[in-house]
Amino acid sequence: MTQYLLSVHTVAGEVREPMTDEEMAQSHKQIGVIEEELKSTGTWVYSGRLHEPGTATVVRVSDGETLTTDGPFAESKEHLAGFYIIEADDLDAALAWASKTAAAIHMPIEVRPFWDGSGT
């Protein structure tokens, strides 16, 4: 099985219709169902949600000196909001999980396989 990263992205300043309390509750319920299904099928490896991009710190080493910068690495409107690491038989299976998740959270999901070191 291949491990895949399903990354959830937010877009700074993107105006979208806010969810009602009922819609938010339904979304959280759907996420719970998806996560239980991921776990019960042995697909789930790990997941996490992240704080806002402004809480990030970037660490660099230059000429042997460690430098830190507040804020996200890239000046971008899109930021990583959270992620799932799953194990799936193939890309189609990973895309199916991403589709379920995107429908529940109403945000785009990027799917990328982990590199296994074999060069493929």
A tleap script that builds the chain and sets N, CA, C and O, in Angstrom:
source leaprc.protein.ff14SB
mol = sequence {
  NMET THR GLN TYR LEU LEU SER VAL HIE THR
  VAL ALA GLY GLU VAL ARG GLU PRO MET THR
  ASP GLU GLU MET ALA GLN SER HIE LYS GLN
  ILE GLY VAL ILE GLU GLU GLU LEU LYS SER
  THR GLY THR TRP VAL TYR SER GLY ARG LEU
  HIE GLU PRO GLY THR ALA THR VAL VAL ARG
  VAL SER ASP GLY GLU THR LEU THR THR ASP
  GLY PRO PHE ALA GLU SER LYS GLU HIE LEU
  ALA GLY PHE TYR ILE ILE GLU ALA ASP ASP
  LEU ASP ALA ALA LEU ALA TRP ALA SER LYS
  THR ALA ALA ALA ILE HIE MET PRO ILE GLU
  VAL ARG PRO PHE TRP ASP GLY SER GLY CTHR
}
set mol.1.N position { 0.839 -1.194 0.000 }
set mol.1.CA position { 0.000 0.000 0.000 }
set mol.1.C position { 0.875 1.245 0.000 }
set mol.1.O position { 1.962 1.259 0.577 }
set mol.2.N position { 0.395 2.262 -0.640 }
set mol.2.CA position { 1.089 3.536 -0.706 }
set mol.2.C position { 0.471 4.492 0.308 }
set mol.2.O position { -0.743 4.486 0.514 }
set mol.3.N position { 1.304 5.309 0.936 }
set mol.3.CA position { 0.788 6.354 1.811 }
set mol.3.C position { 0.591 7.618 0.995 }
set mol.3.O position { 1.413 7.963 0.146 }
set mol.4.N position { -0.517 8.307 1.268 }
set mol.4.CA position { -0.867 9.546 0.583 }
set mol.4.C position { -1.115 10.644 1.604 }
set mol.4.O position { -1.624 10.394 2.696 }
set mol.5.N position { -0.747 11.863 1.229 }
set mol.5.CA position { -1.065 13.034 2.013 }
set mol.5.C position { -2.294 13.684 1.394 }
set mol.5.O position { -2.281 14.052 0.220 }
set mol.6.N position { -3.346 13.826 2.175 }
set mol.6.CA position { -4.521 14.574 1.751 }
set mol.6.C position { -4.438 15.896 2.496 }
set mol.6.O position { -4.712 15.944 3.695 }
set mol.7.N position { -4.066 16.963 1.814 }
set mol.7.CA position { -3.880 18.242 2.485 }
set mol.7.C position { -5.055 19.168 2.204 }
set mol.7.O position { -5.515 19.302 1.070 }
set mol.8.N position { -5.523 19.798 3.269 }
set mol.8.CA position { -6.653 20.715 3.219 }
set mol.8.C position { -6.099 22.130 3.132 }
set mol.8.O position { -5.216 22.500 3.906 }
set mol.9.N position { -6.602 22.911 2.208 }
set mol.9.CA position { -6.099 24.264 2.017 }
set mol.9.C position { -7.189 25.302 2.243 }
set mol.9.O position { -8.355 25.087 1.914 }
set mol.10.N position { -6.779 26.433 2.813 }
set mol.10.CA position { -7.656 27.591 2.922 }
set mol.10.C position { -7.086 28.680 2.040 }
set mol.10.O position { -5.898 28.678 1.719 }
set mol.11.N position { -7.932 29.600 1.653 }
set mol.11.CA position { -7.496 30.712 0.821 }
set mol.11.C position { -7.783 31.998 1.587 }
set mol.11.O position { -8.936 32.337 1.856 }
set mol.12.N position { -6.703 32.709 1.935 }
set mol.12.CA position { -6.843 33.956 2.683 }
set mol.12.C position { -7.690 34.951 1.905 }
set mol.12.O position { -7.471 35.164 0.713 }
set mol.13.N position { -8.637 35.548 2.569 }
set mol.13.CA position { -9.465 36.569 1.947 }
set mol.13.C position { -10.550 36.040 1.031 }
set mol.13.O position { -11.345 36.818 0.503 }
set mol.14.N position { -10.596 34.726 0.833 }
set mol.14.CA position { -11.629 34.167 -0.043 }
set mol.14.C position { -12.983 34.314 0.633 }
set mol.14.O position { -13.181 33.886 1.770 }
set mol.15.N position { -13.889 34.917 -0.078 }
set mol.15.CA position { -15.219 35.115 0.470 }
set mol.15.C position { -16.072 33.931 0.068 }
set mol.15.O position { -16.251 33.642 -1.115 }
set mol.16.N position { -16.585 33.263 1.060 }
set mol.16.CA position { -17.521 32.179 0.787 }
set mol.16.C position { -18.648 32.296 1.785 }
set mol.16.O position { -18.484 32.864 2.865 }
set mol.17.N position { -19.768 31.767 1.425 }
set mol.17.CA position { -20.942 31.841 2.277 }
set mol.17.C position { -20.646 31.123 3.599 }
set mol.17.O position { -20.315 29.937 3.593 }
set mol.18.N position { -20.760 31.823 4.723 }
set mol.18.CA position { -20.489 31.153 6.000 }
set mol.18.C position { -21.534 30.071 6.266 }
set mol.18.O position { -22.701 30.214 5.904 }
set mol.19.N position { -21.098 28.995 6.901 }
set mol.19.CA position { -22.015 27.914 7.239 }
set mol.19.C position { -22.880 28.321 8.425 }
set mol.19.O position { -22.429 29.001 9.346 }
set mol.20.N position { -24.118 27.890 8.374 }
set mol.20.CA position { -24.995 28.087 9.528 }
set mol.20.C position { -24.540 27.137 10.634 }
set mol.20.O position { -23.737 26.236 10.393 }
set mol.21.N position { -25.053 27.340 11.839 }
set mol.21.CA position { -24.718 26.427 12.936 }
set mol.21.C position { -25.115 24.997 12.596 }
set mol.21.O position { -24.397 24.049 12.917 }
set mol.22.N position { -26.250 24.853 11.953 }
set mol.22.CA position { -26.721 23.520 11.559 }
set mol.22.C position { -25.795 22.893 10.516 }
set mol.22.O position { -25.463 21.710 10.603 }
set mol.23.N position { -25.380 23.693 9.527 }
set mol.23.CA position { -24.452 23.196 8.505 }
set mol.23.C position { -23.104 22.831 9.122 }
set mol.23.O position { -22.501 21.828 8.741 }
set mol.24.N position { -22.632 23.630 10.066 }
set mol.24.CA position { -21.366 23.349 10.749 }
set mol.24.C position { -21.473 22.044 11.539 }
set mol.24.O position { -20.562 21.217 11.510 }
set mol.25.N position { -22.572 21.868 12.231 }
set mol.25.CA position { -22.776 20.628 13.002 }
set mol.25.C position { -22.814 19.420 12.062 }
set mol.25.O position { -22.243 18.373 12.368 }
set mol.26.N position { -23.485 19.569 10.923 }
set mol.26.CA position { -23.564 18.479 9.947 }
set mol.26.C position { -22.180 18.171 9.378 }
set mol.26.O position { -21.830 17.004 9.199 }
set mol.27.N position { -21.391 19.209 9.094 }
set mol.27.CA position { -20.040 19.020 8.578 }
set mol.27.C position { -19.180 18.267 9.593 }
set mol.27.O position { -18.475 17.325 9.231 }
set mol.28.N position { -19.238 18.675 10.854 }
set mol.28.CA position { -18.468 17.985 11.897 }
set mol.28.C position { -18.905 16.532 12.037 }
set mol.28.O position { -18.079 15.646 12.254 }
set mol.29.N position { -20.206 16.294 11.913 }
set mol.29.CA position { -20.714 14.920 11.976 }
set mol.29.C position { -20.165 14.094 10.810 }
set mol.29.O position { -19.726 12.960 11.004 }
set mol.30.N position { -20.190 14.664 9.595 }
set mol.30.CA position { -19.676 13.967 8.415 }
set mol.30.C position { -18.186 13.666 8.565 }
set mol.30.O position { -17.733 12.576 8.216 }
set mol.31.N position { -17.426 14.628 9.083 }
set mol.31.CA position { -15.995 14.423 9.290 }
set mol.31.C position { -15.770 13.269 10.257 }
set mol.31.O position { -14.904 12.424 10.029 }
set mol.32.N position { -16.550 13.233 11.341 }
set mol.32.CA position { -16.444 12.135 12.309 }
set mol.32.C position { -16.722 10.785 11.671 }
set mol.32.O position { -16.025 9.808 11.949 }
set mol.33.N position { -17.736 10.726 10.820 }
set mol.33.CA position { -18.081 9.473 10.130 }
set mol.33.C position { -16.941 9.055 9.203 }
set mol.33.O position { -16.552 7.887 9.179 }
set mol.34.N position { -16.408 10.009 8.440 }
set mol.34.CA position { -15.305 9.705 7.523 }
set mol.34.C position { -14.088 9.211 8.300 }
set mol.34.O position { -13.462 8.225 7.911 }
set mol.35.N position { -13.752 9.890 9.394 }
set mol.35.CA position { -12.581 9.489 10.174 }
set mol.35.C position { -12.767 8.104 10.781 }
set mol.35.O position { -11.818 7.321 10.823 }
set mol.36.N position { -13.963 7.790 11.250 }
set mol.36.CA position { -14.225 6.441 11.777 }
set mol.36.C position { -14.111 5.396 10.672 }
set mol.36.O position { -13.586 4.306 10.900 }
set mol.37.N position { -14.602 5.724 9.471 }
set mol.37.CA position { -14.495 4.806 8.334 }
set mol.37.C position { -13.033 4.606 7.941 }
set mol.37.O position { -12.614 3.482 7.664 }
set mol.38.N position { -12.253 5.694 7.916 }
set mol.38.CA position { -10.820 5.574 7.622 }
set mol.38.C position { -10.149 4.629 8.619 }
set mol.38.O position { -9.358 3.770 8.229 }
set mol.39.N position { -10.466 4.790 9.898 }
set mol.39.CA position { -9.853 3.962 10.944 }
set mol.39.C position { -10.319 2.516 10.848 }
set mol.39.O position { -9.509 1.596 10.959 }
set mol.40.N position { -11.614 2.307 10.643 }
set mol.40.CA position { -12.144 0.935 10.635 }
set mol.40.C position { -11.667 0.134 9.424 }
set mol.40.O position { -11.633 -1.096 9.472 }
set mol.41.N position { -11.299 0.820 8.335 }
set mol.41.CA position { -10.811 0.114 7.145 }
set mol.41.C position { -9.291 -0.021 7.129 }
set mol.41.O position { -8.722 -0.591 6.198 }
set mol.42.N position { -8.634 0.508 8.172 }
set mol.42.CA position { -7.176 0.438 8.230 }
set mol.42.C position { -6.491 1.424 7.299 }
set mol.42.O position { -5.300 1.285 7.019 }
set mol.43.N position { -7.228 2.419 6.815 }
set mol.43.CA position { -6.693 3.402 5.877 }
set mol.43.C position { -6.021 4.566 6.601 }
set mol.43.O position { -5.017 5.098 6.128 }
set mol.44.N position { -6.573 4.960 7.742 }
set mol.44.CA position { -6.098 6.123 8.492 }
set mol.44.C position { -4.735 5.848 9.094 }
set mol.44.O position { -4.531 4.808 9.720 }
set mol.45.N position { -3.801 6.766 8.912 }
set mol.45.CA position { -2.489 6.701 9.556 }
set mol.45.C position { -2.394 7.806 10.597 }
set mol.45.O position { -2.038 7.548 11.747 }
set mol.46.N position { -2.710 9.041 10.198 }
set mol.46.CA position { -2.596 10.186 11.100 }
set mol.46.C position { -3.310 11.367 10.479 }
set mol.46.O position { -3.434 11.452 9.257 }
set mol.47.N position { -3.785 12.285 11.319 }
set mol.47.CA position { -4.360 13.521 10.801 }
set mol.47.C position { -4.096 14.649 11.785 }
set mol.47.O position { -3.797 14.411 12.955 }
set mol.48.N position { -4.209 15.869 11.302 }
set mol.48.CA position { -4.031 17.020 12.170 }
set mol.48.C position { -4.605 18.269 11.548 }
set mol.48.O position { -4.659 18.419 10.327 }
set mol.49.N position { -5.030 19.155 12.413 }
set mol.49.CA position { -5.503 20.455 11.979 }
set mol.49.C position { -4.515 21.491 12.487 }
set mol.49.O position { -3.931 21.324 13.557 }
set mol.50.N position { -4.327 22.545 11.736 }
set mol.50.CA position { -3.306 23.533 12.062 }
set mol.50.C position { -3.922 24.869 12.459 }
set mol.50.O position { -5.032 25.199 12.043 }
set mol.51.N position { -3.189 25.635 13.268 }
set mol.51.CA position { -3.579 27.007 13.588 }
set mol.51.C position { -3.412 27.867 12.350 }
set mol.51.O position { -2.910 27.402 11.327 }
set mol.52.N position { -3.827 29.109 12.441 }
set mol.52.CA position { -3.729 30.060 11.339 }
set mol.52.C position { -2.277 30.237 10.875 }
set mol.52.O position { -1.360 30.048 11.674 }
set mol.53.N position { -2.046 30.594 9.602 }
set mol.53.CA position { -0.693 30.754 9.064 }
set mol.53.C position { 0.171 31.742 9.848 }
set mol.53.O position { 1.390 31.581 9.910 }
set mol.54.N position { -0.445 32.753 10.440 }
set mol.54.CA position { 0.314 33.743 11.186 }
set mol.54.C position { 1.025 33.180 12.409 }
set mol.54.O position { 1.903 33.835 12.970 }
set mol.55.N position { 0.653 31.967 12.830 }
set mol.55.CA position { 1.304 31.349 13.989 }
set mol.55.C position { 2.560 30.577 13.594 }
set mol.55.O position { 3.261 30.054 14.460 }
set mol.56.N position { 2.850 30.501 12.299 }
set mol.56.CA position { 3.992 29.724 11.802 }
set mol.56.C position { 5.317 30.439 12.084 }
set mol.56.O position { 5.367 31.665 12.181 }
set mol.57.N position { 6.362 29.665 12.212 }
set mol.57.CA position { 7.730 30.165 12.287 }
set mol.57.C position { 8.560 29.358 11.303 }
set mol.57.O position { 8.518 28.128 11.319 }
set mol.58.N position { 9.312 30.035 10.449 }
set mol.58.CA position { 10.168 29.369 9.476 }
set mol.58.C position { 11.599 29.373 10.021 }
set mol.58.O position { 12.092 30.403 10.479 }
set mol.59.N position { 12.253 28.223 9.969 }
set mol.59.CA position { 13.628 28.069 10.438 }
set mol.59.C position { 14.521 27.807 9.238 }
set mol.59.O position { 14.247 26.916 8.433 }
set mol.60.N position { 15.603 28.594 9.117 }
set mol.60.CA position { 16.578 28.422 8.040 }
set mol.60.C position { 17.966 28.386 8.663 }
set mol.60.O position { 18.194 28.958 9.730 }
set mol.61.N position { 18.888 27.713 7.994 }
set mol.61.CA position { 20.287 27.766 8.395 }
set mol.61.C position { 21.064 28.374 7.240 }
set mol.61.O position { 21.013 27.876 6.115 }
set mol.62.N position { 21.788 29.460 7.525 }
set mol.62.CA position { 22.575 30.147 6.518 }
set mol.62.C position { 23.955 30.426 7.099 }
set mol.62.O position { 24.090 31.059 8.147 }
set mol.63.N position { 24.977 29.940 6.396 }
set mol.63.CA position { 26.366 30.103 6.870 }
set mol.63.C position { 26.525 29.604 8.302 }
set mol.63.O position { 27.239 30.205 9.104 }
set mol.64.N position { 25.857 28.504 8.611 }
set mol.64.CA position { 25.969 27.895 9.925 }
set mol.64.C position { 25.160 28.583 11.009 }
set mol.64.O position { 25.187 28.152 12.161 }
set mol.65.N position { 24.444 29.638 10.669 }
set mol.65.CA position { 23.647 30.363 11.654 }
set mol.65.C position { 22.167 30.042 11.447 }
set mol.65.O position { 21.674 30.049 10.319 }
set mol.66.N position { 21.474 29.764 12.535 }
set mol.66.CA position { 20.047 29.494 12.477 }
set mol.66.C position { 19.283 30.807 12.514 }
set mol.66.O position { 19.477 31.634 13.404 }
set mol.67.N position { 18.411 30.982 11.527 }
set mol.67.CA position { 17.585 32.182 11.430 }
set mol.67.C position { 16.122 31.785 11.509 }
set mol.67.O position { 15.720 30.783 10.918 }
set mol.68.N position { 15.332 32.547 12.221 }
set mol.68.CA position { 13.894 32.277 12.285 }
set mol.68.C position { 13.133 33.504 11.795 }
set mol.68.O position { 13.552 34.642 12.005 }
set mol.69.N position { 12.014 33.244 11.143 }
set mol.69.CA position { 11.148 34.296 10.624 }
set mol.69.C position { 9.721 33.981 11.033 }
set mol.69.O position { 9.268 32.845 10.889 }
set mol.70.N position { 9.016 34.972 11.540 }
set mol.70.CA position { 7.608 34.770 11.886 }
set mol.70.C position { 6.772 34.704 10.621 }
set mol.70.O position { 7.068 35.369 9.628 }
set mol.71.N position { 5.733 33.900 10.668 }
set mol.71.CA position { 4.795 33.814 9.559 }
set mol.71.C position { 5.094 32.640 8.646 }
set mol.71.O position { 6.101 31.953 8.822 }
set mol.72.N position { 4.231 32.406 7.677 }
set mol.72.CA position { 4.382 31.249 6.783 }
set mol.72.C position { 5.597 31.387 5.871 }
set mol.72.O position { 6.101 32.487 5.644 }
set mol.73.N position { 6.053 30.254 5.357 }
set mol.73.CA position { 7.221 30.194 4.483 }
set mol.73.C position { 7.025 31.026 3.224 }
set mol.73.O position { 7.903 31.803 2.846 }
set mol.74.N position { 5.896 30.869 2.585 }
set mol.74.CA position { 5.657 31.539 1.306 }
set mol.74.C position { 4.639 32.657 1.469 }
set mol.74.O position { 3.692 32.543 2.247 }
set mol.75.N position { 4.847 33.728 0.733 }
set mol.75.CA position { 3.841 34.781 0.657 }
set mol.75.C position { 2.778 34.272 -0.304 }
set mol.75.O position { 2.942 34.331 -1.523 }
set mol.76.N position { 1.719 33.787 0.247 }
set mol.76.CA position { 0.701 33.147 -0.564 }
set mol.76.C position { -0.662 33.384 0.051 }
set mol.76.O position { -0.784 33.635 1.250 }
set mol.77.N position { -1.673 33.303 -0.777 }
set mol.77.CA position { -3.034 33.402 -0.261 }
set mol.77.C position { -3.533 32.037 0.196 }
set mol.77.O position { -4.443 31.954 1.020 }
set mol.78.N position { -2.944 30.966 -0.334 }
set mol.78.CA position { -3.360 29.618 0.051 }
set mol.78.C position { -2.447 29.092 1.141 }
set mol.78.O position { -1.227 29.241 1.071 }
set mol.79.N position { -3.046 28.479 2.146 }
set mol.79.CA position { -2.286 27.955 3.268 }
set mol.79.C position { -2.804 26.580 3.657 }
set mol.79.O position { -3.988 26.276 3.512 }
set mol.80.N position { -1.900 25.768 4.149 }
set mol.80.CA position { -2.251 24.449 4.655 }
set mol.80.C position { -3.040 24.620 5.941 }
set mol.80.O position { -2.580 25.287 6.868 }
set mol.81.N position { -4.221 24.026 6.006 }
set mol.81.CA position { -5.093 24.143 7.174 }
set mol.81.C position { -5.094 22.863 8.000 }
set mol.81.O position { -5.322 22.902 9.209 }
set mol.82.N position { -4.843 21.745 7.360 }
set mol.82.CA position { -4.846 20.459 8.040 }
set mol.82.C position { -4.518 19.371 7.049 }
set mol.82.O position { -4.328 19.636 5.862 }
set mol.83.N position { -4.451 18.142 7.535 }
set mol.83.CA position { -4.045 17.055 6.647 }
set mol.83.C position { -4.466 15.701 7.212 }
set mol.83.O position { -4.740 15.552 8.403 }
set mol.84.N position { -4.505 14.732 6.320 }
set mol.84.CA position { -4.647 13.319 6.662 }
set mol.84.C position { -3.501 12.585 5.992 }
set mol.84.O position { -3.118 12.922 4.872 }
set mol.85.N position { -2.964 11.610 6.651 }
set mol.85.CA position { -2.045 10.670 6.027 }
set mol.85.C position { -2.792 9.350 6.015 }
set mol.85.O position { -3.204 8.841 7.057 }
set mol.86.N position { -2.961 8.808 4.822 }
set mol.86.CA position { -3.713 7.556 4.676 }
set mol.86.C position { -2.874 6.537 3.914 }
set mol.86.O position { -1.893 6.886 3.256 }
set mol.87.N position { -3.274 5.283 4.013 }
set mol.87.CA position { -2.708 4.219 3.184 }
set mol.87.C position { -3.804 3.741 2.254 }
set mol.87.O position { -4.899 3.397 2.699 }
set mol.88.N position { -3.514 3.721 0.973 }
set mol.88.CA position { -4.507 3.313 -0.016 }
set mol.88.C position { -3.849 2.416 -1.059 }
set mol.88.O position { -2.645 2.503 -1.302 }
set mol.89.N position { -4.655 1.560 -1.667 }
set mol.89.CA position { -4.146 0.633 -2.685 }
set mol.89.C position { -3.583 1.366 -3.895 }
set mol.89.O position { -2.594 0.934 -4.486 }
set mol.90.N position { -4.226 2.492 -4.264 }
set mol.90.CA position { -3.794 3.223 -5.444 }
set mol.90.C position { -4.327 4.649 -5.385 }
set mol.90.O position { -5.050 5.016 -4.460 }
set mol.91.N position { -3.964 5.439 -6.375 }
set mol.91.CA position { -4.380 6.834 -6.419 }
set mol.91.C position { -5.898 6.962 -6.475 }
set mol.91.O position { -6.460 7.852 -5.836 }
set mol.92.N position { -6.567 6.102 -7.219 }
set mol.92.CA position { -8.028 6.185 -7.306 }
set mol.92.C position { -8.673 6.044 -5.937 }
set mol.92.O position { -9.626 6.759 -5.626 }
set mol.93.N position { -8.171 5.139 -5.120 }
set mol.93.CA position { -8.714 4.959 -3.768 }
set mol.93.C position { -8.446 6.195 -2.916 }
set mol.93.O position { -9.314 6.625 -2.156 }
set mol.94.N position { -7.257 6.767 -3.038 }
set mol.94.CA position { -6.927 7.984 -2.295 }
set mol.94.C position { -7.823 9.140 -2.740 }
set mol.94.O position { -8.284 9.923 -1.909 }
set mol.95.N position { -8.070 9.248 -4.037 }
set mol.95.CA position { -8.940 10.306 -4.552 }
set mol.95.C position { -10.374 10.147 -4.052 }
set mol.95.O position { -11.059 11.142 -3.813 }
set mol.96.N position { -10.827 8.923 -3.895 }
set mol.96.CA position { -12.173 8.681 -3.371 }
set mol.96.C position { -12.286 9.195 -1.932 }
set mol.96.O position { -13.284 9.817 -1.570 }
set mol.97.N position { -11.260 8.932 -1.114 }
set mol.97.CA position { -11.251 9.454 0.255 }
set mol.97.C position { -11.196 10.975 0.251 }
set mol.97.O position { -11.880 11.617 1.048 }
set mol.98.N position { -10.402 11.556 -0.625 }
set mol.98.CA position { -10.298 13.017 -0.718 }
set mol.98.C position { -11.641 13.626 -1.110 }
set mol.98.O position { -12.026 14.674 -0.593 }
set mol.99.N position { -12.342 12.977 -2.012 }
set mol.99.CA position { -13.643 13.465 -2.456 }
set mol.99.C position { -14.638 13.484 -1.304 }
set mol.99.O position { -15.367 14.461 -1.131 }
set mol.100.N position { -14.673 12.411 -0.512 }
set mol.100.CA position { -15.565 12.361 0.655 }
set mol.100.C position { -15.227 13.476 1.635 }
set mol.100.O position { -16.116 14.140 2.166 }
set mol.101.N position { -13.946 13.672 1.867 }
set mol.101.CA position { -13.504 14.677 2.828 }
set mol.101.C position { -13.810 16.079 2.326 }
set mol.101.O position { -14.309 16.907 3.088 }
set mol.102.N position { -13.523 16.362 1.066 }
set mol.102.CA position { -13.796 17.678 0.491 }
set mol.102.C position { -15.286 18.003 0.560 }
set mol.102.O position { -15.658 19.147 0.822 }
set mol.103.N position { -16.130 17.019 0.329 }
set mol.103.CA position { -17.578 17.237 0.400 }
set mol.103.C position { -18.002 17.585 1.822 }
set mol.103.O position { -18.917 18.386 2.014 }
set mol.104.N position { -17.351 16.996 2.817 }
set mol.104.CA position { -17.723 17.240 4.209 }
set mol.104.C position { -17.245 18.601 4.714 }
set mol.104.O position { -17.944 19.257 5.486 }
set mol.105.N position { -16.055 19.026 4.279 }
set mol.105.CA position { -15.487 20.261 4.833 }
set mol.105.C position { -15.622 21.464 3.918 }
set mol.105.O position { -15.329 22.589 4.323 }
set mol.106.N position { -16.064 21.237 2.685 }
set mol.106.CA position { -16.286 22.317 1.718 }
set mol.106.C position { -15.008 23.109 1.438 }
set mol.106.O position { -15.040 24.332 1.302 }
set mol.107.N position { -13.882 22.393 1.354 }
set mol.107.CA position { -12.593 23.010 1.054 }
set mol.107.C position { -11.834 22.086 0.109 }
set mol.107.O position { -12.074 20.879 0.101 }
set mol.108.N position { -10.920 22.639 -0.687 }
set mol.108.CA position { -10.148 21.788 -1.600 }
set mol.108.C position { -9.170 20.888 -0.856 }
set mol.108.O position { -8.674 21.240 0.214 }
set mol.109.N position { -8.903 19.733 -1.433 }
set mol.109.CA position { -7.961 18.753 -0.882 }
set mol.109.C position { -6.942 18.433 -1.969 }
set mol.109.O position { -7.313 18.101 -3.095 }
set mol.110.N position { -5.677 18.530 -1.637 }
set mol.110.CA position { -4.604 18.115 -2.553 }
set mol.110.C position { -4.179 16.707 -2.146 }
set mol.110.O position { -3.991 16.433 -0.960 }
set mol.111.N position { -4.029 15.822 -3.115 }
set mol.111.CA position { -3.631 14.433 -2.863 }
set mol.111.C position { -2.243 14.209 -3.451 }
set mol.111.O position { -2.019 14.445 -4.638 }
set mol.112.N position { -1.306 13.749 -2.608 }
set mol.112.CA position { 0.058 13.491 -3.086 }
set mol.112.C position { 0.575 12.217 -2.436 }
set mol.112.O position { 0.444 12.028 -1.227 }
set mol.113.N position { 1.163 11.342 -3.250 }
set mol.113.CA position { 1.769 10.142 -2.665 }
set mol.113.C position { 3.085 10.492 -1.980 }
set mol.113.O position { 3.794 11.407 -2.399 }
set mol.114.N position { 3.397 9.754 -0.925 }
set mol.114.CA position { 4.714 9.888 -0.306 }
set mol.114.C position { 5.726 9.189 -1.188 }
set mol.114.O position { 5.432 8.147 -1.774 }
set mol.115.N position { 6.890 9.742 -1.283 }
set mol.115.CA position { 7.981 9.155 -2.029 }
set mol.115.C position { 8.526 7.991 -1.216 }
set mol.115.O position { 8.814 8.148 -0.029 }
set mol.116.N position { 8.671 6.841 -1.831 }
set mol.116.CA position { 9.135 5.659 -1.100 }
set mol.116.C position { 10.639 5.400 -1.273 }
set mol.116.O position { 11.165 4.405 -0.773 }
set mol.117.N position { 11.318 6.297 -1.979 }
set mol.117.CA position { 12.765 6.149 -2.155 }
set mol.117.C position { 13.175 5.263 -3.304 }
set mol.117.O position { 14.366 5.115 -3.575 }
set mol.118.N position { 12.205 4.666 -3.991 }
set mol.118.CA position { 12.533 3.761 -5.083 }
set mol.118.C position { 12.710 4.481 -6.417 }
set mol.118.O position { 13.119 3.884 -7.412 }
set mol.119.N position { 12.394 5.772 -6.416 }
set mol.119.CA position { 12.520 6.524 -7.660 }
set mol.119.C position { 11.274 6.453 -8.523 }
set mol.119.O position { 11.276 6.955 -9.647 }
set mol.120.N position { 10.199 5.833 -8.017 }
set mol.120.CA position { 8.951 5.763 -8.784 }
set mol.120.C position { 7.888 6.599 -8.153 }
set mol.120.O position { 6.768 6.661 -8.661 }
savepdb mol mol.pdb
quit
